[in-house]
Amino acid sequence: MSNGIRELKDKVIVGGVVLRKRRFDVAAVPPPPMVPLPTRKLRVFLSHASEDKPKVREIKQALLSHNVEPWLDADELKPGVPWDDEIREAMENSDIVLLCFSSTSVNKRGYVQRELRIALDLAEEQPLDTIFLIPARLDECKVSTKLGHLQWVNLFEEDGLEELGKLLEKRAENLALTR
């Protein structure tokens, strides 16, 4: 070789200095440390009529204590944002849409009906047998026939929140989320 570098079997001589060649043994290299996968909370959109907001706020507090990330319009919408787009995006990014019904909301016209239609459309895009929509009764009211194929949870009953918690745990397990 030129430039004063000579290569031998397991040595290299550079300018009269003998350097040992090192072999790279792939098996001797330890594997990279296991990095835990990032975890997130189960995202639950709270659909409701404005008249039911006090009760829905109580539900939100209960969900927060169970390591769930609830989305409530009054707390999440910022001034000046196009709220229609924000609500749709929040529903699309949710793991579950909790449809809160009451004697007031079932007959009310307005955005609560639009939210219901958006939720039904989004449910059509979910894999079969996915728990995405959960109809929740806040009082003794009649749930829309459009949701007749779904079992609802009665949040006005003593064990209603416990039953909801079990459904949320099942969905979190299906998504491999830690709760």
ABEGO torsion letter per residue (X at the ends): XBGGBBBBAABBBBGGBBBBBBBBBAAABBBBBBBBBBBBBBBBBBBBBAAAAAAAAAAAAAAAAAGBBBBBAAAABBBGBBAAAAAAAAAAABABBBBBBBAAAAABBEAAAAAAAAAAAAAAABBBGBBABBBBBABBBBBBAAAAABBBBBAABAAAAAAAAAAAAAAAAAAGBBX
